Amino acid sequence: MKLWLSLVVLVVQGVALPLRAADTITVGAERPGHYLPALKQQRVSLVVNQTSRVGRTHLVDYLLEKNINVVSVMAPEHGFRGNRGAGEVIDDGVDPDTGIPVLSIYGANKKPTAAMLANVDMLIFDIQDVGARFYTYISTLHYVLEAAAEQAVPVIVLDRPNPHIASVDGPVRAPDFASFVGVDPLPVLHGMTVGELAKMMKGEGWISSADKLDLQVVPVANYHRNATWSLPVPPSPNLPNDLAIRLYPSLCFFEGTAVSIGRGTAWPFQLIGHHRVPLGDTRVVPESVPAAPSPKLAGEQLFATRLTQPPETGLDLAYLLSAYRAFAEAQQPFFTRPDFFDKLAGTDALRQAILRGESEAQIRAGWQPGLVAFRKQRQPYLLYPDNDQTP
């Protein structure tokens, strides 16, 4: 999907033709000259979901129209169509529209098996990420690259913008806290696209057999690290709009606490509430819905605050610290899933600092050495400049 920065109209023989501005941001999938030739006469598997679009056409349909032999689709969390709730197991199946096998990589296997790749000559990864370490599409990317390296299958990553591209923030995941919400040693906000991350996973040897990986990244055209990007398709069921995406890195920590962040309501990741500890004046009852089959505090009336503005910084701890203080005053348990909270944070240092009563400034100071080191470490893998000039 293109971001139209301006519209120019050319009249040719009485027909008005729209022309793209020279600086239009164009995602990797919409640059077919950079990848279609490599797919000819190849058996191709796609790691895609509902965000994998070429204009308004799904990448699967686009490649079939170009007579590319698509032999399978590999489905991540939320499924091929992006309509499954968080954490729901995805099953193998067949896409009813195309008859192509859909193989789950969010179920019994999170890493493609040798059998899945046995009839594959080329892998394509094209999924819109949101730029937070615990958003699992980049964990899937890690395991896809690793499997491809081990099975000698080349990979093409069709890059897309990161809506948090300008933010590098939060604790870097510590070695003892590796999980599927933190496979690689990244900060919560890494400020990198999936293409840049793929290069870093290979270059830093974070995947096994990294030296054997045949990797190509098709970059986003006319993109830079100060660019804003409104996602044309919701990346998952509980991130329905730009506000939820902007709030997600700050609110996801609440998944390890007693607090609801609006799953099962009209405002997922746009609300902070509880049924016993008043956290605002909005009253709402979470209910089971397809996007959230078992939402936290289902059937309970929440006393909540609806958030209508994005945080001023990429990662804002004020929501978390304020809620913790309210629970402490009410003598109610806050960290109901401490182990999961620590996995989301990538360390137990954040939780311990909150329990000690440290301020946001004190907590942030503890992150800085790791962030300085990470910024230096990632530099060789960056594809996009810090201004509006392409490299």
Secondary structure, 3 states (H helix, E strand, C coil): CCECCCEEEEEECCEEEEEECCCCEECHHHCHHHCHHHHCCCEEEEEECCCCEECCEEHHHHHHHCCCEEEEEEECCCCCCCCCCCCCCCCCEECCCCCCEEEECCCCCCCCCCCCCCCCCEEEEECCCCCECCCCHHHHHHHHHHHHHHCCCCEEEECCCCCCCCCCEEEECCHHHCECCECCCCEEECCCCHHHHHHHHHHCCCCCCHHHCCEEEECCECCCCCCCCCCCCCCCCCCCCHHHHHHHHHHHHHHHCCCECCCCCCCCCCEEEECCCCCCCEEECCCCECCECCCCCCCCCEEEEECCCCCCCCCCCHHHHHHHHHHHHHCCCCCCCHHHHHHHHCCCHHHHHHHCCCCHHHHHHHHHHHHHHHHHHHHHHCCCCCCCCCC
